[in-house]
Amino acid sequence: MKSITRQKPLEEIEQQLEGLERAYIIGCGTCTTMTKTGGREEVLDMKERLQGLGKMVTGWTVIPIACDEMTEASLKENDGAIRSADCLLVMSCALGVQKAGSYSGKPVIPALDTLFIGVEDKPGYFHEVCDQCGHCVLGYTAGICPITACHKGLLNGPCGGTNNGKCEIDKEKDCAWTLIYQRLKAQDRLDLMRKYQPPKNSQVIPRPRLARIL
């Protein structure tokens, strides 16, 4: 599973850098390298773009895994270049941005938007598999998540717009509830289609969500 990200428009990055003239750029060698949003090539490209805006780049690095303790070690290794910067421009998922902020007193600027947690179907193609909602119903829906697989996120379906097994919002997309029906039928468990699922409780685990592993 990977964090799927996209680069923010340069105009938005420039707005976030207002008043910050010297930046140190951090990329990630895992997820954003795979999605080509924060690997070595993208970091070097961002360096040129910032310089084109008149900003000074004091240095850059691509941390192997920017969302774990390697961030702290990398920041210590590059302490000189970081100390001379006004901020850290982080090209990783939001967790990597937060990690960098927790280990440095410098302002952290996200260069990316984190979209979802997903898996790769084929090279370069990812799809969302889990909303991490804290209320999993996969046992009732034959292992197909209605929150992420259905455009409407319906917990009880299908809606009235499905046509020949396709979604009315995206006619190229299979209706999630048709897929659920077909799989439950093959398992001889169609009775679960009649089981009502109450509205999802967004506060099953209050935010910020915590977990303790014993």
C-alpha positions as a LaTeX table, in Angstrom:
\begin{tabular}{lrrr}
\hline
Residue & $x$ (\AA) & $y$ (\AA) & $z$ (\AA) \\
\hline
Met1 & 0.00 & 0.00 & 0.00 \\
Lys2 & 1.25 & 3.46 & $-0.87$ \\
Ser3 & 0.35 & 7.05 & $-0.11$ \\
Ile4 & $-0.84$ & 8.53 & $-3.40$ \\
Thr5 & 0.10 & 12.20 & $-3.83$ \\
Arg6 & 0.13 & 14.92 & $-6.46$ \\
Gln7 & 2.19 & 18.07 & $-6.68$ \\
Lys8 & 0.55 & 21.31 & $-5.67$ \\
Pro9 & 0.44 & 24.02 & $-8.34$ \\
Leu10 & 3.59 & 26.13 & $-8.30$ \\
Glu11 & 1.46 & 29.19 & $-7.58$ \\
Glu12 & 0.21 & 27.63 & $-4.34$ \\
Ile13 & 3.72 & 26.64 & $-3.31$ \\
Glu14 & 4.88 & 30.20 & $-4.01$ \\
Gln15 & 2.09 & 31.56 & $-1.80$ \\
Gln16 & 3.10 & 29.25 & 1.05 \\
Leu17 & 6.71 & 30.44 & 0.68 \\
Glu18 & 5.80 & 34.10 & 1.00 \\
Gly19 & 8.36 & 35.74 & 3.27 \\
Leu20 & 10.57 & 32.62 & 3.18 \\
Glu21 & 13.47 & 33.12 & 0.79 \\
Arg22 & 15.75 & 30.17 & 1.57 \\
Ala23 & 14.40 & 26.62 & 1.34 \\
Tyr24 & 15.76 & 23.15 & 1.99 \\
Ile25 & 13.96 & 20.48 & $-0.08$ \\
Ile26 & 13.11 & 17.02 & 1.24 \\
Gly27 & 11.89 & 14.18 & $-0.98$ \\
Cys28 & 10.92 & 10.59 & $-0.18$ \\
Gly29 & 12.49 & 7.47 & $-1.64$ \\
Thr30 & 9.40 & 5.31 & $-1.21$ \\
Cys31 & 5.85 & 6.42 & $-2.06$ \\
Thr32 & 6.50 & 9.74 & $-3.80$ \\
Thr33 & 9.39 & 8.26 & $-5.76$ \\
Met34 & 7.01 & 5.57 & $-7.04$ \\
Thr35 & 4.29 & 8.11 & $-7.91$ \\
Lys36 & 6.88 & 10.48 & $-9.42$ \\
Thr37 & 5.86 & 13.37 & $-7.19$ \\
Gly38 & 8.82 & 13.60 & $-4.81$ \\
Gly39 & 11.71 & 11.42 & $-5.93$ \\
Arg40 & 15.17 & 12.59 & $-6.94$ \\
Glu41 & 14.14 & 13.86 & $-10.39$ \\
Glu42 & 11.15 & 15.76 & $-8.99$ \\
Val43 & 13.23 & 17.27 & $-6.18$ \\
Leu44 & 15.84 & 18.52 & $-8.66$ \\
Asp45 & 13.08 & 19.90 & $-10.88$ \\
Met46 & 11.56 & 21.69 & $-7.89$ \\
Lys47 & 14.99 & 23.11 & $-7.06$ \\
Glu48 & 15.15 & 24.72 & $-10.52$ \\
Arg49 & 11.59 & 25.99 & $-10.27$ \\
Leu50 & 12.23 & 27.62 & $-6.89$ \\
Gln51 & 15.38 & 29.23 & $-8.20$ \\
Gly52 & 13.30 & 30.53 & $-11.10$ \\
Leu53 & 11.11 & 32.23 & $-8.50$ \\
Gly54 & 14.15 & 33.91 & $-7.02$ \\
Lys55 & 14.36 & 31.58 & $-4.01$ \\
Met56 & 17.63 & 30.18 & $-2.70$ \\
Val57 & 17.82 & 26.42 & $-2.21$ \\
Thr58 & 20.32 & 25.69 & 0.57 \\
Gly59 & 20.30 & 21.95 & $-0.12$ \\
Trp60 & 18.15 & 18.89 & $-0.74$ \\
Thr61 & 17.85 & 15.24 & 0.16 \\
Val62 & 15.67 & 12.25 & $-0.64$ \\
Ile63 & 15.03 & 10.34 & 2.58 \\
Pro64 & 14.54 & 6.59 & 1.99 \\
Ile65 & 11.33 & 6.60 & 4.05 \\
Ala66 & 10.29 & 10.15 & 4.95 \\
Cys67 & 7.47 & 9.12 & 7.29 \\
Asp68 & 9.54 & 7.24 & 9.88 \\
Glu69 & 12.51 & 7.82 & 12.19 \\
Met70 & 14.88 & 8.08 & 9.22 \\
Thr71 & 13.64 & 11.65 & 8.89 \\
Glu72 & 15.28 & 12.66 & 12.17 \\
Ala73 & 18.59 & 11.03 & 11.21 \\
Ser74 & 18.57 & 12.68 & 7.78 \\
Leu75 & 17.84 & 16.12 & 9.23 \\
Lys76 & 20.78 & 15.73 & 11.62 \\
Glu77 & 23.08 & 14.71 & 8.77 \\
Asn78 & 22.12 & 17.84 & 6.84 \\
Asp79 & 21.98 & 20.17 & 9.82 \\
Gly80 & 24.23 & 22.85 & 8.31 \\
Ala81 & 22.21 & 23.33 & 5.13 \\
Ile82 & 18.96 & 23.17 & 7.09 \\
Arg83 & 20.06 & 25.75 & 9.67 \\
Ser84 & 20.81 & 28.21 & 6.88 \\
Ala85 & 17.31 & 27.72 & 5.41 \\
Asp86 & 14.16 & 29.63 & 6.33 \\
Cys87 & 11.98 & 26.56 & 5.82 \\
Leu88 & 11.74 & 22.95 & 4.73 \\
Leu89 & 9.84 & 22.26 & 1.50 \\
Val90 & 8.69 & 18.66 & 1.88 \\
Met91 & 7.83 & 16.52 & $-1.14$ \\
Ser92 & 6.30 & 13.56 & 0.69 \\
Cys93 & 2.94 & 12.49 & 2.03 \\
Ala94 & 1.37 & 14.53 & 4.82 \\
Leu95 & 2.84 & 12.18 & 7.43 \\
Gly96 & 6.33 & 12.94 & 6.15 \\
Val97 & 5.60 & 16.67 & 6.41 \\
Gln98 & 4.47 & 16.22 & 10.00 \\
Lys99 & 7.56 & 14.12 & 10.80 \\
Ala100 & 9.85 & 16.82 & 9.42 \\
Gly101 & 8.00 & 19.44 & 11.44 \\
Ser102 & 8.32 & 17.44 & 14.65 \\
Tyr103 & 12.11 & 17.13 & 14.26 \\
Ser104 & 12.85 & 20.68 & 13.16 \\
Gly105 & 11.95 & 24.11 & 14.45 \\
Lys106 & 11.80 & 25.38 & 10.88 \\
Pro107 & 8.50 & 26.04 & 9.10 \\
Val108 & 7.50 & 23.03 & 7.00 \\
Ile109 & 5.85 & 23.65 & 3.63 \\
Pro110 & 4.04 & 20.75 & 1.88 \\
Ala111 & 4.73 & 20.66 & $-1.85$ \\
Leu112 & 2.23 & 17.83 & $-2.38$ \\
Asp113 & $-1.39$ & 16.98 & $-1.67$ \\
Thr114 & $-1.98$ & 13.53 & $-0.16$ \\
Leu115 & $-4.94$ & 11.95 & $-1.99$ \\
Phe116 & $-5.43$ & 8.44 & $-0.61$ \\
Ile117 & $-3.91$ & 5.14 & 0.43 \\
Gly118 & $-3.85$ & 2.84 & $-2.59$ \\
Val119 & $-2.38$ & $-0.16$ & $-4.34$ \\
Glu120 & $-0.80$ & $-0.43$ & $-7.78$ \\
Asp121 & $-2.85$ & $-2.40$ & $-10.32$ \\
Lys122 & $-0.24$ & $-2.11$ & $-13.04$ \\
Pro123 & 2.80 & 0.15 & $-13.43$ \\
Gly124 & 1.68 & 3.74 & $-12.84$ \\
Tyr125 & $-1.97$ & 2.95 & $-12.08$ \\
Phe126 & $-3.20$ & 3.11 & $-8.49$ \\
His127 & $-6.63$ & 2.78 & $-6.91$ \\
Glu128 & $-7.89$ & 3.61 & $-3.44$ \\
Val129 & $-8.60$ & 0.56 & $-1.33$ \\
Cys130 & $-9.34$ & 1.86 & 2.16 \\
Asp131 & $-10.75$ & 5.06 & 3.64 \\
Gln132 & $-9.52$ & 4.06 & 7.11 \\
Cys133 & $-12.99$ & 4.97 & 8.39 \\
Gly134 & $-12.82$ & 2.94 & 11.61 \\
His135 & $-16.05$ & 1.05 & 10.80 \\
Cys136 & $-15.24$ & $-1.83$ & 8.46 \\
Val137 & $-18.15$ & $-3.63$ & 6.74 \\
Leu138 & $-16.10$ & $-5.86$ & 4.42 \\
Gly139 & $-17.51$ & $-8.96$ & 6.12 \\
Tyr140 & $-20.97$ & $-8.00$ & 4.85 \\
Thr141 & $-19.88$ & $-6.85$ & 1.39 \\
Ala142 & $-17.78$ & $-9.82$ & 0.25 \\
Gly143 & $-14.51$ & $-8.01$ & 0.78 \\
Ile144 & $-15.39$ & $-5.09$ & $-1.52$ \\
Cys145 & $-15.35$ & $-1.71$ & 0.22 \\
Pro146 & $-18.49$ & 0.29 & $-0.66$ \\
Ile147 & $-16.92$ & 3.48 & 0.67 \\
Thr148 & $-14.05$ & 3.49 & $-1.81$ \\
Ala149 & $-15.42$ & 1.33 & $-4.65$ \\
Cys150 & $-18.76$ & 3.18 & $-4.96$ \\
His151 & $-18.66$ & 6.75 & $-6.31$ \\
Lys152 & $-21.45$ & 7.65 & $-3.85$ \\
Gly153 & $-19.97$ & 5.73 & $-0.93$ \\
Leu154 & $-23.26$ & 3.91 & $-0.37$ \\
Leu155 & $-23.36$ & 1.56 & 2.60 \\
Asn156 & $-26.67$ & 0.15 & 1.34 \\
Gly157 & $-26.98$ & $-0.35$ & $-2.37$ \\
Pro158 & $-27.23$ & $-0.39$ & $-5.24$ \\
Cys159 & $-28.67$ & 3.03 & $-6.06$ \\
Gly160 & $-31.31$ & 3.43 & $-8.76$ \\
Gly161 & $-28.80$ & 4.62 & $-11.35$ \\
Thr162 & $-26.85$ & 1.47 & $-12.03$ \\
Asn163 & $-27.27$ & 0.30 & $-15.62$ \\
Asn164 & $-26.03$ & $-3.04$ & $-16.97$ \\
Gly165 & $-23.61$ & $-3.25$ & $-14.09$ \\
Lys166 & $-22.08$ & 0.17 & $-14.70$ \\
Cys167 & $-22.04$ & 3.30 & $-12.53$ \\
Glu168 & $-24.24$ & 6.22 & $-13.59$ \\
Ile169 & $-21.52$ & 8.69 & $-12.60$ \\
Asp170 & $-18.77$ & 6.95 & $-14.57$ \\
Lys171 & $-20.14$ & 4.65 & $-17.25$ \\
Glu172 & $-16.72$ & 3.03 & $-17.67$ \\
Lys173 & $-16.69$ & 1.97 & $-14.02$ \\
Asp174 & $-18.26$ & $-1.21$ & $-12.70$ \\
Cys175 & $-21.00$ & $-0.61$ & $-10.15$ \\
Ala176 & $-19.52$ & $-1.55$ & $-6.77$ \\
Trp177 & $-22.81$ & $-2.97$ & $-5.54$ \\
Thr178 & $-23.21$ & $-5.11$ & $-8.65$ \\
Leu179 & $-19.77$ & $-6.55$ & $-7.92$ \\
Ile180 & $-20.77$ & $-7.11$ & $-4.29$ \\
Tyr181 & $-23.98$ & $-8.83$ & $-5.41$ \\
Gln182 & $-22.15$ & $-11.10$ & $-7.82$ \\
Arg183 & $-19.56$ & $-12.13$ & $-5.27$ \\
Leu184 & $-22.12$ & $-12.70$ & $-2.50$ \\
Lys185 & $-24.22$ & $-14.77$ & $-4.92$ \\
Ala186 & $-21.21$ & $-16.94$ & $-5.77$ \\
Gln187 & $-20.66$ & $-17.43$ & $-2.02$ \\
Asp188 & $-24.36$ & $-18.23$ & $-1.45$ \\
Arg189 & $-24.57$ & $-15.30$ & 0.97 \\
Leu190 & $-27.07$ & $-13.01$ & $-0.79$ \\
Asp191 & $-29.01$ & $-12.65$ & 2.45 \\
Leu192 & $-26.35$ & $-10.13$ & 3.49 \\
Met193 & $-27.60$ & $-7.75$ & 0.77 \\
Arg194 & $-30.75$ & $-7.28$ & 2.87 \\
Lys195 & $-28.85$ & $-6.45$ & 6.04 \\
Tyr196 & $-29.18$ & $-2.74$ & 6.76 \\
Gln197 & $-25.99$ & $-0.84$ & 7.50 \\
Pro198 & $-26.59$ & 2.27 & 9.64 \\
Pro199 & $-24.95$ & 5.57 & 8.64 \\
Lys200 & $-21.21$ & 5.50 & 9.23 \\
Asn201 & $-20.23$ & 6.98 & 12.56 \\
Ser202 & $-17.36$ & 9.31 & 11.78 \\
Gln203 & $-16.53$ & 9.45 & 15.46 \\
Val204 & $-16.06$ & 5.72 & 16.04 \\
Ile205 & $-12.56$ & 6.75 & 17.06 \\
Pro206 & $-12.35$ & 10.45 & 17.99 \\
Arg207 & $-9.77$ & 12.48 & 16.12 \\
Pro208 & $-6.88$ & 12.55 & 16.35 \\
Arg209 & $-7.20$ & 8.76 & 16.26 \\
Leu210 & $-4.98$ & 6.79 & 18.60 \\
Ala211 & $-4.12$ & 3.13 & 18.91 \\
Arg212 & $-2.25$ & 1.18 & 21.54 \\
Ile213 & $-0.79$ & $-2.20$ & 20.62 \\
Leu214 & $-0.39$ & $-4.47$ & 23.64 \\
\hline
\end{tabular}
